[in-house]
Amino acid sequence: MEDYLENLQSVDGLFAESFYNNKRYVCHSKVSQNGSWIISCMAMNIHFWEKEYFYDDVLKQKKSIEFEGEWQDFFKRFRDSFLADSLMVGEEDQVLILTVWSFLDGKQISSTYKLEPVADEEKRRSELLFELVSIAKRMKKTEKETTLLKEQLKQKGDQLARTSSFCQQFTGVAGQVKTKKTVTLKRKPGYSLINPSSKRIHAKGA
């Protein structure tokens, strides 16, 4: 259950769109505070459908498509398909049928979610629009943070380039400095051992 709730967060705040009978549908996936999964769709800003799924409902859905993988893989497939608008909608007896397509072991599979009409559509539309605005603001904030990070990385890169250039110049200059050689004078016969350039003076006897 803990693994389920942890991976359920990956499908929170998702939007997708689909078309049916020349109508545009905006679909939304979110996670409630009590850990339920809510999928909703709005058509032409007029009609609204929604369904709240709990753990047992999602487990039943997982088994119906014979998915034996981990919850992480299950929700990842839904997330990837949802974000890619790989879905289809249809209306049947006031119920909206949402079909999400994904691939499993090289085969295309479908997960079907039946959403029911919402009584207070005006309230739900307002909530959905508010959610859209909130996500747009978060995306804008993320873009600003990404831009700032790129600028900081560029500055660090410029500093590193300048440092590298200085090191190369210093190494080049250091290589040109010649080490002085110590010159050893050879002592000629008859010259002083201490001062090879001076002849030795022999003391005369008394």
WOHUFEN-V269044 format. One line per field, one symbol per residue. psi: psi as a letter, one per 20 degrees, with the letter a starting at -180 (. if undefined). Layout:
BEGIN
psi: ???
END
This chain:
BEGIN
psi: hghghgihhijpkqqrqrqplkqpppqpprprhjjqpppqqppkkgqpqqppprghghhhgghhjlojarhghghggggggghjkmrqqqpoljppopppqrqoliqprqpppopqqpgmhgghgggghggggghhghhgghgghggggggghgghggghggghgghggghgghhipqppqppopppqpirqhgniiqqqpppqq.
END
